[in-house]
Every structure is written in structure tokens, then in C-alpha cells.
């Protein structure tokens, strides 16, 4: 798997600010780039990945790490 172009730690960031920040960061990446996002359990993991997918990005992997999550997202070609 390709190494993430950037990492984004959104632990402790409430909804919907975490989804907005993730979208802003991924918009700045080239098409096909990877972004690894750290998220809290609960609303963040339930809301951020679908918000990214709605914008044409691909959630490649979600892994529970301790009490949170690591999400690997590939920027969509058309996004």
C-alpha cells in the first residue's frame, strides 16, 4: 500500500468540525493521494468517513487503535 501523503490528528475535535477539517486537508492533496486520519470513537468515526465518501473519496481502511480509530482515505480522482 502507498504511504500516506499526510496525517491528520482529529482526536478531541468535535463533530462537525472534524469532518470539515478532514475535507479541507484532503482538498489540498493531489488526486489519488492518501491521508491517514486519527479519529475518536462514537460520532467522529460514524460521521467523518461517510462525509469523505460523499465527496468522492475512498475510505481504504479503518482500524481501531486503543480507544480511537485510524482511517486511511484515498483522494478521489474527480474530487
CNS distance restraints for C-alpha pairs under 8 A (distance, minus, plus):
assign (resid   2 and name CA) (resid  34 and name CA) 7.49 0.50 0.50
assign (resid   3 and name CA) (resid  34 and name CA) 7.15 0.50 0.50
assign (resid   4 and name CA) (resid  33 and name CA) 7.14 0.50 0.50
assign (resid   4 and name CA) (resid  34 and name CA) 4.52 0.50 0.50
assign (resid   4 and name CA) (resid  35 and name CA) 5.22 0.50 0.50
assign (resid   4 and name CA) (resid  36 and name CA) 6.06 0.50 0.50
assign (resid   4 and name CA) (resid  72 and name CA) 7.79 0.50 0.50
assign (resid   5 and name CA) (resid  29 and name CA) 7.93 0.50 0.50
assign (resid   5 and name CA) (resid  33 and name CA) 6.05 0.50 0.50
assign (resid   5 and name CA) (resid  34 and name CA) 5.28 0.50 0.50
assign (resid   5 and name CA) (resid  35 and name CA) 5.87 0.50 0.50
assign (resid   6 and name CA) (resid  34 and name CA) 6.96 0.50 0.50
assign (resid   6 and name CA) (resid  35 and name CA) 5.13 0.50 0.50
assign (resid   6 and name CA) (resid  36 and name CA) 6.47 0.50 0.50
assign (resid   7 and name CA) (resid  35 and name CA) 5.67 0.50 0.50
assign (resid   7 and name CA) (resid  36 and name CA) 4.69 0.50 0.50
assign (resid   7 and name CA) (resid  37 and name CA) 5.82 0.50 0.50
assign (resid   7 and name CA) (resid  38 and name CA) 7.93 0.50 0.50
assign (resid   8 and name CA) (resid  22 and name CA) 7.51 0.50 0.50
assign (resid   8 and name CA) (resid  35 and name CA) 7.30 0.50 0.50
assign (resid   8 and name CA) (resid  36 and name CA) 6.21 0.50 0.50
assign (resid   8 and name CA) (resid  37 and name CA) 4.74 0.50 0.50
assign (resid   8 and name CA) (resid  38 and name CA) 6.30 0.50 0.50
assign (resid   9 and name CA) (resid  37 and name CA) 5.81 0.50 0.50
assign (resid   9 and name CA) (resid  38 and name CA) 4.73 0.50 0.50
assign (resid   9 and name CA) (resid  39 and name CA) 6.94 0.50 0.50
assign (resid  10 and name CA) (resid  18 and name CA) 6.07 0.50 0.50
assign (resid  10 and name CA) (resid  37 and name CA) 6.87 0.50 0.50
assign (resid  10 and name CA) (resid  38 and name CA) 5.55 0.50 0.50
assign (resid  10 and name CA) (resid  39 and name CA) 5.35 0.50 0.50
assign (resid  10 and name CA) (resid  40 and name CA) 7.54 0.50 0.50
assign (resid  11 and name CA) (resid  38 and name CA) 6.06 0.50 0.50
assign (resid  11 and name CA) (resid  39 and name CA) 4.94 0.50 0.50
assign (resid  11 and name CA) (resid  40 and name CA) 5.25 0.50 0.50
assign (resid  11 and name CA) (resid  68 and name CA) 7.75 0.50 0.50
assign (resid  12 and name CA) (resid  39 and name CA) 7.95 0.50 0.50
assign (resid  12 and name CA) (resid  40 and name CA) 6.84 0.50 0.50
assign (resid  13 and name CA) (resid  17 and name CA) 6.65 0.50 0.50
assign (resid  13 and name CA) (resid  18 and name CA) 5.56 0.50 0.50
assign (resid  14 and name CA) (resid  18 and name CA) 6.02 0.50 0.50
assign (resid  14 and name CA) (resid  44 and name CA) 7.33 0.50 0.50
assign (resid  15 and name CA) (resid  19 and name CA) 6.79 0.50 0.50
assign (resid  15 and name CA) (resid  43 and name CA) 7.02 0.50 0.50
assign (resid  15 and name CA) (resid  44 and name CA) 6.29 0.50 0.50
assign (resid  15 and name CA) (resid  47 and name CA) 7.80 0.50 0.50
assign (resid  16 and name CA) (resid  20 and name CA) 6.44 0.50 0.50
assign (resid  17 and name CA) (resid  21 and name CA) 6.11 0.50 0.50
assign (resid  18 and name CA) (resid  22 and name CA) 6.14 0.50 0.50
assign (resid  18 and name CA) (resid  44 and name CA) 7.20 0.50 0.50
assign (resid  18 and name CA) (resid  48 and name CA) 7.05 0.50 0.50
assign (resid  19 and name CA) (resid  23 and name CA) 6.17 0.50 0.50
assign (resid  19 and name CA) (resid  44 and name CA) 7.91 0.50 0.50
assign (resid  19 and name CA) (resid  47 and name CA) 7.32 0.50 0.50
assign (resid  19 and name CA) (resid  48 and name CA) 4.93 0.50 0.50
assign (resid  19 and name CA) (resid  51 and name CA) 6.59 0.50 0.50
assign (resid  19 and name CA) (resid  52 and name CA) 7.62 0.50 0.50
assign (resid  20 and name CA) (resid  24 and name CA) 6.23 0.50 0.50
assign (resid  21 and name CA) (resid  25 and name CA) 6.24 0.50 0.50
assign (resid  22 and name CA) (resid  26 and name CA) 6.19 0.50 0.50
assign (resid  22 and name CA) (resid  37 and name CA) 7.77 0.50 0.50
assign (resid  22 and name CA) (resid  48 and name CA) 7.77 0.50 0.50
assign (resid  22 and name CA) (resid  52 and name CA) 7.84 0.50 0.50
assign (resid  23 and name CA) (resid  27 and name CA) 6.04 0.50 0.50
assign (resid  23 and name CA) (resid  52 and name CA) 6.69 0.50 0.50
assign (resid  24 and name CA) (resid  28 and name CA) 6.78 0.50 0.50
assign (resid  25 and name CA) (resid  29 and name CA) 7.08 0.50 0.50
assign (resid  26 and name CA) (resid  35 and name CA) 6.95 0.50 0.50
assign (resid  26 and name CA) (resid  75 and name CA) 6.57 0.50 0.50
assign (resid  27 and name CA) (resid  79 and name CA) 7.53 0.50 0.50
assign (resid  29 and name CA) (resid  33 and name CA) 6.23 0.50 0.50
assign (resid  29 and name CA) (resid  75 and name CA) 7.39 0.50 0.50
assign (resid  30 and name CA) (resid  75 and name CA) 7.37 0.50 0.50
assign (resid  31 and name CA) (resid  75 and name CA) 5.39 0.50 0.50
assign (resid  31 and name CA) (resid  76 and name CA) 5.83 0.50 0.50
assign (resid  31 and name CA) (resid  77 and name CA) 4.90 0.50 0.50
assign (resid  31 and name CA) (resid  78 and name CA) 7.49 0.50 0.50
assign (resid  31 and name CA) (resid  79 and name CA) 7.38 0.50 0.50
assign (resid  32 and name CA) (resid  74 and name CA) 5.74 0.50 0.50
assign (resid  32 and name CA) (resid  75 and name CA) 4.95 0.50 0.50
assign (resid  32 and name CA) (resid  76 and name CA) 6.00 0.50 0.50
assign (resid  32 and name CA) (resid  77 and name CA) 6.10 0.50 0.50
assign (resid  33 and name CA) (resid  74 and name CA) 5.64 0.50 0.50
assign (resid  33 and name CA) (resid  75 and name CA) 5.43 0.50 0.50
assign (resid  34 and name CA) (resid  72 and name CA) 6.81 0.50 0.50
assign (resid  34 and name CA) (resid  73 and name CA) 5.56 0.50 0.50
assign (resid  34 and name CA) (resid  74 and name CA) 4.49 0.50 0.50
assign (resid  34 and name CA) (resid  75 and name CA) 6.26 0.50 0.50
assign (resid  35 and name CA) (resid  72 and name CA) 5.83 0.50 0.50
assign (resid  35 and name CA) (resid  73 and name CA) 5.21 0.50 0.50
assign (resid  35 and name CA) (resid  74 and name CA) 6.44 0.50 0.50
assign (resid  35 and name CA) (resid  75 and name CA) 7.70 0.50 0.50
assign (resid  36 and name CA) (resid  70 and name CA) 6.66 0.50 0.50
assign (resid  36 and name CA) (resid  71 and name CA) 5.59 0.50 0.50
assign (resid  36 and name CA) (resid  72 and name CA) 4.51 0.50 0.50
assign (resid  36 and name CA) (resid  73 and name CA) 6.32 0.50 0.50
assign (resid  37 and name CA) (resid  70 and name CA) 5.65 0.50 0.50
assign (resid  37 and name CA) (resid  71 and name CA) 5.09 0.50 0.50
assign (resid  37 and name CA) (resid  72 and name CA) 6.42 0.50 0.50
assign (resid  37 and name CA) (resid  73 and name CA) 7.79 0.50 0.50
assign (resid  38 and name CA) (resid  68 and name CA) 7.20 0.50 0.50
assign (resid  38 and name CA) (resid  69 and name CA) 5.69 0.50 0.50
assign (resid  38 and name CA) (resid  70 and name CA) 4.69 0.50 0.50
assign (resid  38 and name CA) (resid  71 and name CA) 6.45 0.50 0.50
assign (resid  39 and name CA) (resid  44 and name CA) 6.08 0.50 0.50
assign (resid  39 and name CA) (resid  45 and name CA) 6.19 0.50 0.50
assign (resid  39 and name CA) (resid  68 and name CA) 5.72 0.50 0.50
assign (resid  39 and name CA) (resid  69 and name CA) 5.11 0.50 0.50
assign (resid  39 and name CA) (resid  70 and name CA) 6.39 0.50 0.50
assign (resid  39 and name CA) (resid  71 and name CA) 7.56 0.50 0.50
assign (resid  40 and name CA) (resid  44 and name CA) 5.73 0.50 0.50
assign (resid  40 and name CA) (resid  45 and name CA) 6.45 0.50 0.50
assign (resid  40 and name CA) (resid  67 and name CA) 7.03 0.50 0.50
assign (resid  40 and name CA) (resid  68 and name CA) 4.43 0.50 0.50
assign (resid  40 and name CA) (resid  69 and name CA) 6.14 0.50 0.50
assign (resid  41 and name CA) (resid  45 and name CA) 5.62 0.50 0.50
assign (resid  41 and name CA) (resid  46 and name CA) 7.99 0.50 0.50
assign (resid  41 and name CA) (resid  67 and name CA) 6.49 0.50 0.50
assign (resid  41 and name CA) (resid  68 and name CA) 5.01 0.50 0.50
assign (resid  41 and name CA) (resid  69 and name CA) 6.63 0.50 0.50
assign (resid  42 and name CA) (resid  46 and name CA) 6.26 0.50 0.50
assign (resid  43 and name CA) (resid  47 and name CA) 5.78 0.50 0.50
assign (resid  44 and name CA) (resid  48 and name CA) 5.65 0.50 0.50
assign (resid  45 and name CA) (resid  49 and name CA) 6.62 0.50 0.50
assign (resid  45 and name CA) (resid  69 and name CA) 7.13 0.50 0.50
assign (resid  46 and name CA) (resid  50 and name CA) 7.37 0.50 0.50
assign (resid  47 and name CA) (resid  51 and name CA) 6.24 0.50 0.50
assign (resid  48 and name CA) (resid  52 and name CA) 6.31 0.50 0.50
assign (resid  49 and name CA) (resid  53 and name CA) 6.27 0.50 0.50
assign (resid  49 and name CA) (resid  59 and name CA) 6.55 0.50 0.50
assign (resid  49 and name CA) (resid  71 and name CA) 7.80 0.50 0.50
assign (resid  50 and name CA) (resid  54 and name CA) 6.06 0.50 0.50
assign (resid  51 and name CA) (resid  55 and name CA) 6.69 0.50 0.50
assign (resid  52 and name CA) (resid  56 and name CA) 6.80 0.50 0.50
assign (resid  52 and name CA) (resid  57 and name CA) 5.54 0.50 0.50
assign (resid  52 and name CA) (resid  58 and name CA) 7.43 0.50 0.50
assign (resid  52 and name CA) (resid  59 and name CA) 7.71 0.50 0.50
assign (resid  53 and name CA) (resid  57 and name CA) 4.79 0.50 0.50
assign (resid  53 and name CA) (resid  58 and name CA) 5.79 0.50 0.50
assign (resid  53 and name CA) (resid  59 and name CA) 6.87 0.50 0.50
assign (resid  55 and name CA) (resid  79 and name CA) 6.49 0.50 0.50
assign (resid  56 and name CA) (resid  75 and name CA) 7.59 0.50 0.50
assign (resid  56 and name CA) (resid  76 and name CA) 5.27 0.50 0.50
assign (resid  56 and name CA) (resid  77 and name CA) 7.88 0.50 0.50
assign (resid  56 and name CA) (resid  78 and name CA) 6.93 0.50 0.50
assign (resid  56 and name CA) (resid  79 and name CA) 5.63 0.50 0.50
assign (resid  57 and name CA) (resid  73 and name CA) 6.80 0.50 0.50
assign (resid  57 and name CA) (resid  74 and name CA) 5.89 0.50 0.50
assign (resid  57 and name CA) (resid  75 and name CA) 4.83 0.50 0.50
assign (resid  57 and name CA) (resid  76 and name CA) 4.30 0.50 0.50
assign (resid  57 and name CA) (resid  79 and name CA) 6.96 0.50 0.50
assign (resid  58 and name CA) (resid  73 and name CA) 5.57 0.50 0.50
assign (resid  58 and name CA) (resid  74 and name CA) 5.10 0.50 0.50
assign (resid  58 and name CA) (resid  75 and name CA) 6.52 0.50 0.50
assign (resid  58 and name CA) (resid  76 and name CA) 6.43 0.50 0.50
assign (resid  59 and name CA) (resid  71 and name CA) 7.13 0.50 0.50
assign (resid  59 and name CA) (resid  72 and name CA) 6.03 0.50 0.50
assign (resid  59 and name CA) (resid  73 and name CA) 4.49 0.50 0.50
assign (resid  59 and name CA) (resid  74 and name CA) 6.44 0.50 0.50
assign (resid  60 and name CA) (resid  71 and name CA) 7.61 0.50 0.50
assign (resid  60 and name CA) (resid  72 and name CA) 5.44 0.50 0.50
assign (resid  60 and name CA) (resid  73 and name CA) 5.50 0.50 0.50
assign (resid  60 and name CA) (resid  74 and name CA) 6.66 0.50 0.50
assign (resid  61 and name CA) (resid  71 and name CA) 5.70 0.50 0.50
assign (resid  61 and name CA) (resid  72 and name CA) 5.11 0.50 0.50
assign (resid  61 and name CA) (resid  73 and name CA) 7.26 0.50 0.50
assign (resid  62 and name CA) (resid  69 and name CA) 6.71 0.50 0.50
assign (resid  62 and name CA) (resid  70 and name CA) 5.76 0.50 0.50
assign (resid  62 and name CA) (resid  71 and name CA) 4.50 0.50 0.50
assign (resid  62 and name CA) (resid  72 and name CA) 6.50 0.50 0.50
assign (resid  63 and name CA) (resid  69 and name CA) 5.55 0.50 0.50
assign (resid  63 and name CA) (resid  70 and name CA) 5.23 0.50 0.50
assign (resid  63 and name CA) (resid  71 and name CA) 6.51 0.50 0.50
assign (resid  64 and name CA) (resid  68 and name CA) 5.85 0.50 0.50
assign (resid  64 and name CA) (resid  69 and name CA) 4.39 0.50 0.50
assign (resid  64 and name CA) (resid  70 and name CA) 6.37 0.50 0.50
assign (resid  65 and name CA) (resid  69 and name CA) 5.20 0.50 0.50
assign (resid  65 and name CA) (resid  70 and name CA) 6.58 0.50 0.50
assign (resid  75 and name CA) (resid  79 and name CA) 7.02 0.50 0.50
